[in-house]
């Protein structure tokens, strides 16, 4: 059970200070009865706001088709962010909604967002080896010799102390490929192709673990069950 002011604030409805006015105005009920104090404790399932159940009290997990031009940061000084695509209430949640890993401004595709910190840690930890699939186009022909080189686990990136984990490369055409990686190093896919002498022109993530982006349009998102990765 939690205090009502903490509950409303953490779910992005209002500040703890504003919760007093919400309760005084009769906007919050507990088990069908008007709440009488911000310190009143209740289970989220028993609370209604303006007659509606609480918004995702057990946590959020979203799959988004990240469009080009948006950054995965909460700092608006770095440019338009992926969070601007979400409802305002979700942007005020605490713990905050954050991305599970990042896609840079010039990369599109499947992006997961959640307010569950344990899930962020689990899905970004290298030891769990969650596969991510990227479709890349590059500025130079790719040699078939890259397939065993990427799979060998010996590819060394500039400035790195250890080589990349084995990665599966599938050549789609001379300058287009799919790459499956299980790590999330800084600009890893671009740097891997760079180490092979090719500059990435376009990069798009199609899969994360067992999830596939499918035909979800750019800028749109869908809700996933919180236990998707249980």
N, C-alpha and C positions, 0 to 999 in steps of 0.2 A: 504494500500500500504506500501511496505517496501523497504529499501535500498537494492540494489543488493548485496553488500558485506555482509550485515547481513543475507540475505536470503541464499546465498551460504554457508556461514559458519554454520548457524543453521541446514542446511540439510546435512551437512557432506561432501560437495564437496571439500572445501578448507578452509584455514584460511582467515580472512578478509584481511590480508596483501597479500596473494596469489591471491585474487580475482582481484586485479589490473592487474596482468599479464594475467589472464584468459580473462579479458575484452579487454585488449590491443591486445591479440592474436586472437580476433574475435570469441571466443568460446561461447559467450553469446549473445543472441538476445532477443529483446523485441518487440513483435508484428511484427516479421519478419525483424526488422531492427537491425543492430549491436548496442549493448550497447555502450555508449560513456563515462560513468563515473561510478565509484563504488558507488557514492552517488545517482545515478539515482534511482527513486522510481518506483515500478511496482507491479502489481498483479501477484502472482505466476502462475496463469493460462496463463499469457501472455509471460512467460519467457521460453526459450529453452536453453539447454546447449549441445553443440556439436550436435545440431539439434534434441535433445530429450526433451520431457517435464520433468519438475522437478520431482524428486523421492518422492512420497507421501508427498506433501506439506501440506496436511491437517492432518497429523499425522499417526502414525503406531499403529496397534493392531495385535498381532500375537498369535497363539496358537502353542505351542511347546510340543513335547513329550520329556521331560527331561530324559536323560539317567542317570544311576547311575554314580557316580564319579565326577560329575560337581557341582560346588557351585553357588549360586545365589548372587554373589557379584561382584563389579567392581574391587576389590583388587586381582590382580593376585598372590599376596603372599600367598593367602589362597588356591591356587590350580587352576586347569583348571576351567574356568567359562562358564556358559551357553551362555554368550555373544560372546564367540569365535566361536560359530556356525553361527553367523549372518554375512552378508556382511560387509566388512570393512567400507563402507560409513555409514551404520546404526550405527556402533559403535562410530562414530564421531558426531552424531547428538546432538544438544543442543536446548531444554532440552534433556538429555540423555535418551536412551531406558532403561527401568528398568523393573524388574519383579513386577507383582501384587501379593504381598505376596511372600513367599519363600517356596521352598522344600529343605530339607537338602541334603547333599552329598549322603546319603544312601537311599534316597527316589526318586522314578521315577514317571513319569506320566505327567498329564496335567499341563502345566505352561503357564500363560499369560504374555506377555510382551508388553509394550507400552511406548510412550514418552508423554502421556497425563496425567499430574499429577492429574488433577481433577478426572479422571477415577480410578487411583490408590487409591486415598482417598475413593472414593465412594464404590469400591468393597472390600476394606479391613476394612471398618468401621463396627464394630459389630452391629450398629443400623440398618444396611440394611439387616442383616441376610441372606447373600448369601450362599446357601448350597454348600458344597464340599464333594464329596464321595471318600473314601479311601478303598482299599482292603488290608487287613493285614493278615499275617501269624505270629503265635506266638509260643512260646516254651512250652505252657501248655494248657490243655483242658480248654475251656471257658464254664462257666456255663450259663444256660438259665436265671439265676437270674440277670445276667448283663444287660439284655435287659431293664427291668424296672428301674434298677439302673441308667443306662446311660440316660434314658429318663426323669428321675425325676427332673433334674436340681439341684441336691444336691451334685453331685460328687465334692469333694474338692481335688485340686492338691496341692502337697507340695509347700510351699512358696507363695501360692496365697491367696489373701484376700477375694475373692468371689468364689463361686462354678461355675463350667462349665454350660453353657447354655444347655438345653435339647438336646440330641444327639440320633439319631436313629441307633441302632445296629441290624444288621441282621447276624445271625450265618449261615455260609455256610457249615461248617464242624466243628468237635471238636476244630480244631486249625486254622481255617480260618474264617474271618468275613469281612463284609462291614460296615463301620461307616460313617454316615453323620453328619457333624458338621457345625455350622454357625459362628464359631469364628476362629481366627487364632493365638492362643497363641503359645508361644515358645514350639516347639516339642509337641504340644498338644496331638495328637493321640497316640504317643508313651507313653506319661505320663499318659494318661487315662487308657491304658491297663496296664501300670506299677502299677497304683493304684489298679488294680484288680488282681495283682499278676502274670502278664504275661509279658514277654519280647518280643517286636516286632522283628521278624527276617527279614521280608520283608515288604515294604510299598510302595503302588502304588496308585496315585490319578487318578481316571477314569473320574470324572466329576467336573465341576466348573460352578455353576449356571445352565443354560439350555444347556451348552456345554458339549459334550461327546468326549473323546479322540478317540474312535473308533479304526480303524486299522492304524492310523498314526504311522509310524515306529520310533523307538528311534533315537533321534538326528535330526529329521526332524521337520519342522514347516510349517504352512500355514498362509496366510494373512486373516484377518477378516475385514469386513467393520468397519470403525471407529465408526459407530453408532450402533454396535451390542448390546450394553447395554443401548441404549437410552430409 
